[in-house]
Amino acid sequence: MKLIKKKLLNGFVWTLVDKIINQLGYLVITIFLARHIGPESFGFIGMLTIFILLTESIVNNGFSQALVQRSQKVTEQDCSTVFYINIIWGAIIYLLLYLSAPSIASFYQEPLLIDISRILFLVVIINSLTVVVRAKLIIDLDFKSQTIASTIATILSGALGIGLVLNGYEYWSLVWMILIKSIIQSIVLWCFCKWVPRESFNKQSFRSLFRFGSNLMLAGFVATLVNNLYIALIGRYYSASQVGYFTQATNLSNYLMEFITSTLQGVTYPIMASLKEDREQFVKVYKQLISITMLVSLPMLIGFAAVSREVVLITLGEEWLPVVPVLIALCLARTVTPINAINMSILNAIGRSDLFLKVDLSKLPIIAFSLYFGLPYGIEGIAWAIAATSFLSFFINAYFPGKMFGFGSIPQLKIAYKYMIAVAMMYFVIGQFSIDDSLLMTLFVKMGIGVIVYISILFLLCDKFFLNGVAWILKK
């Protein structure tokens, strides 16, 4: 157990560093670009995002997680087989997207997207080259190498993007920044992993991995389609500027959400996979993950919603003010996303990717229903539809963990209810403060008050997990 805790802590620290340096750095760079190129240029990239994410869910997700899931008995033949099949799929998918570029541009009624998409979609081929090396680094719990690779790629591509936008390249600065980041990150990952395929393609290995990976691949495809269909429909029925507003709100809310989710999920999936034979220890770690996730993620997301107007005005400017109401709704929606991610990761860890797929497919009617009612009300209506869908999805995602481990939606909510009370009080109190003369001062005052209120409420409610955490920190 001590070894597991050491690996978990080491992985968490390096993944945390990765998110702080790279996600924050990338967010700062995109904010800088947004101030110079405006919502419409961001909208062009947002319109194409769904196609990139869908293809990556096919090329990257299934086989990568299949390798991690069978980490204790993965062979060189398995790795080589996945490497070859991903290169083939990446090339085929890029060719299809290249030929589909005129149709995509016609769908959005934006002719500029033909040239933009054909360059941007090259990331599909580039990312397909790193599926195996990423999986091998995850299996080895080598998060340090991944962090360094991401840092180098973010710095160099960010410098390029800033240079291009200052020289008047507008939306092309975003395109080349994304593409160059993928290229640099791929090169550095290969240098760290020091792996080359030594075996030929093996049908038996492919079938074995495909049995597990195909469910994840399809589930990932469905989840990606569902999560990004909103932006595609906004682009179809509204302007590129509206897509830009929605994309920026999504980026801002996702930064905080992914900061928690990807940090925990990236570290815990291999750890939980190694504990799947020890049911008692598995459930114990599972409950601790839910507790720490809610303790940290709820105040971050709700607090960010409370100061969203100040953040947008300070970072993006008045041109981006329509982002604020969308951002508030999306922050509320993201509060359950980290728990949803853990619940789904648990199914992968125990090898039940078939349930992962069933869960995602069961959400489709809810998504369609929410879109039907939200779309006529513009980007704000869609944002609140996403919030409603997220909360309903929580109960669906928690169903199978509850059935298998006796830790479903109600027990999870019981763990979180004190944190929910604390953030509700925090949001209410923050909303009462405003300093007209200074946006920056208002932001810092609200943040300080929010932290004080949240911590004070948890002390008053005597939350054991929080108090134990404070005691542990004081001992250190």
RAJO-V715146 format. One record per backbone hydrogen bond with DSSP energy under -1.0 kcal/mol. CO is the residue of the C=O (numbers start at 0). NH is the residue of the N-H. E is the energy in kcal/mol with one decimal. If there is no record, write none. Layout:
# RAJO-V715146
CO/NH/E  CO/NH/E
This chain:
# RAJO-V715146
0/4/-2.5  1/5/-2.3  2/6/-2.5  3/7/-2.9  4/8/-2.8  5/9/-2.6  6/10/-2.8  7/11/-2.5  8/12/-2.7  9/13/-2.2  10/14/-2.5  11/15/-2.6  12/16/-2.4  13/17/-2.1  14/18/-2.2  15/19/-2.6  16/20/-2.8  17/21/-2.5  18/23/-1.5  20/24/-1.2  21/25/-3.1  22/26/-2.3  23/27/-2.6  24/28/-2.2  25/29/-2.5  26/30/-2.2  27/31/-2.2  28/32/-2.4  29/33/-2.5  30/34/-1.8  32/36/-2.3  33/37/-1.8  37/41/-1.3  38/42/-2.2  39/43/-1.6  40/44/-1.2  41/45/-2.4  42/46/-2.2  44/48/-1.0  47/51/-1.6  48/52/-2.7  49/53/-2.2  50/54/-2.0  51/55/-2.3  52/56/-1.8  53/57/-1.0  54/58/-2.8  55/59/-2.8  55/60/-1.1  59/63/-1.2  60/64/-2.1  61/65/-1.6  62/66/-2.1  63/67/-1.8  64/68/-2.6  65/69/-1.6  67/70/-1.6  69/72/-1.8  74/78/-1.9  75/79/-2.5  76/80/-2.3  77/81/-2.3  78/82/-2.3  79/83/-2.2  80/84/-2.3  81/85/-2.1  82/86/-1.6  83/87/-2.1  84/88/-2.5  85/89/-2.6  86/90/-2.2  87/91/-2.4  88/92/-2.8  89/93/-2.2  90/94/-2.1  91/95/-2.2  92/96/-2.5  93/97/-2.9  94/98/-2.2  95/99/-1.5  99/103/-2.4  100/104/-2.5  101/105/-2.0  102/106/-2.3  103/107/-1.8  104/109/-2.3  109/112/-1.9  110/113/-1.7  111/115/-1.6  112/116/-2.6  113/117/-1.6  114/118/-1.2  115/119/-2.7  116/120/-2.7  118/121/-1.4  119/122/-1.7  120/123/-1.7  121/125/-1.9  122/126/-2.7  123/127/-1.3  126/129/-1.2  129/133/-2.3  130/134/-1.9  131/135/-2.6  132/136/-2.0  133/137/-2.2  134/138/-2.6  135/139/-2.0  136/141/-3.2  137/140/-1.5  140/142/-1.3  142/146/-2.0  143/147/-2.3  144/148/-2.4  145/149/-2.3  146/150/-2.3  147/151/-2.4  148/152/-2.1  149/153/-2.6  150/154/-2.4  151/155/-2.2  152/156/-2.4  153/157/-2.1  154/158/-2.1  155/159/-1.9  156/160/-2.6  157/161/-2.5  158/162/-2.3  159/163/-2.5  160/164/-2.3  161/165/-2.1  163/168/-2.1  164/167/-1.4  168/171/-2.1  169/172/-1.7  170/174/-1.8  171/175/-2.6  172/176/-1.6  173/177/-2.3  174/178/-2.1  175/179/-2.7  176/180/-1.9  177/181/-1.7  178/182/-1.9  179/183/-2.7  180/184/-2.4  181/185/-2.1  182/186/-2.1  183/187/-2.4  184/188/-2.3  185/189/-2.0  186/190/-1.8  187/191/-2.1  188/192/-2.6  189/193/-2.0  201/205/-2.2  202/206/-2.6  203/207/-2.2  204/208/-2.4  205/209/-2.7  206/210/-1.8  208/212/-3.4  209/213/-2.7  211/215/-1.2  212/216/-2.9  213/217/-2.6  214/218/-2.7  215/219/-3.1  216/220/-2.2  217/221/-2.6  218/222/-2.9  219/223/-2.5  220/224/-2.5  221/225/-2.7  222/226/-2.6  223/227/-1.5  224/228/-1.2  227/231/-1.5  228/232/-2.4  229/233/-2.3  230/234/-2.4  231/235/-1.5  232/236/-2.5  233/237/-2.7  238/242/-1.6  239/243/-2.3  240/244/-2.5  241/245/-2.4  242/246/-3.0  243/247/-2.4  244/248/-2.3  245/249/-2.4  246/250/-2.6  247/251/-2.3  248/252/-2.3  249/253/-2.8  250/254/-1.7  251/255/-1.0  252/256/-1.9  253/257/-3.6  254/258/-1.8  255/259/-1.4  256/260/-3.1  257/261/-1.7  259/263/-2.4  260/264/-3.4  261/265/-2.0  262/266/-1.2  263/267/-3.2  264/268/-2.1  266/270/-1.1  267/271/-3.9  268/272/-2.3  269/273/-1.3  274/277/-1.9  277/281/-2.5  278/282/-2.5  279/283/-1.8  280/284/-2.4  281/285/-2.1  282/286/-2.4  283/287/-1.8  284/288/-2.2  285/289/-1.9  286/290/-2.2  287/291/-2.6  288/292/-2.1  289/293/-2.3  290/294/-2.4  291/295/-1.6  292/296/-3.1  293/297/-1.4  295/299/-1.2  296/300/-2.5  297/301/-2.5  298/302/-1.8  299/303/-1.7  300/304/-1.9  301/305/-1.8  302/306/-1.2  304/307/-1.1  306/310/-2.3  307/311/-2.6  308/312/-2.4  309/313/-2.3  310/314/-2.6  311/315/-2.3  311/316/-1.9  316/319/-1.7  317/320/-1.9  319/322/-2.2  320/323/-1.9  322/326/-2.7  323/327/-2.2  324/328/-1.6  325/329/-2.3  326/330/-2.4  327/331/-1.8  328/332/-2.0  329/333/-2.2  335/339/-2.5  336/340/-2.5  337/341/-1.8  338/342/-2.7  339/343/-2.2  340/344/-2.4  341/345/-2.1  342/346/-1.0  343/347/-1.5  344/348/-2.5  345/349/-1.6  346/351/-2.7  347/350/-1.7  351/355/-1.3  352/356/-1.9  353/357/-1.8  354/358/-2.6  355/359/-1.9  356/360/-2.5  357/361/-2.0  360/363/-1.1  362/366/-2.2  363/367/-2.6  364/368/-2.3  365/369/-2.5  366/370/-2.5  367/371/-2.1  368/372/-1.5  369/373/-2.4  370/374/-2.5  373/376/-1.5  374/377/-1.7  376/380/-1.1  377/381/-2.1  378/382/-1.9  379/383/-2.1  380/384/-1.7  381/385/-2.2  382/386/-1.7  383/387/-2.2  384/388/-2.2  385/389/-2.5  386/390/-1.7  387/391/-1.8  388/392/-2.5  389/393/-1.3  391/395/-1.2  392/396/-3.2  393/397/-1.8  395/398/-1.1  397/401/-1.9  398/402/-2.1  399/403/-2.5  400/404/-2.7  401/405/-1.5  407/411/-1.8  408/412/-2.4  409/413/-2.2  410/414/-1.5  411/415/-1.5  412/416/-1.5  415/419/-2.0  416/420/-2.1  417/421/-2.2  418/422/-2.3  419/423/-1.9  420/424/-2.1  421/425/-2.2  422/426/-2.7  423/427/-2.0  424/428/-2.5  425/429/-2.6  426/430/-1.7  428/431/-1.5  429/432/-1.7  434/437/-1.0  437/441/-2.0  438/442/-2.4  439/443/-2.2  440/444/-2.6  441/445/-2.5  442/446/-2.3  443/447/-2.5  444/448/-2.7  445/449/-2.5  446/450/-2.2  447/451/-2.1  448/452/-2.8  449/453/-2.4  450/454/-2.3  451/455/-2.4  452/456/-2.5  453/457/-1.9  454/458/-2.0  455/459/-2.4  456/460/-2.3  457/462/-1.8  462/466/-2.6  463/467/-2.8  464/468/-1.8  465/469/-2.3  466/470/-2.5  467/471/-2.3  468/472/-2.1  469/473/-2.4  470/474/-1.8  471/475/-1.4
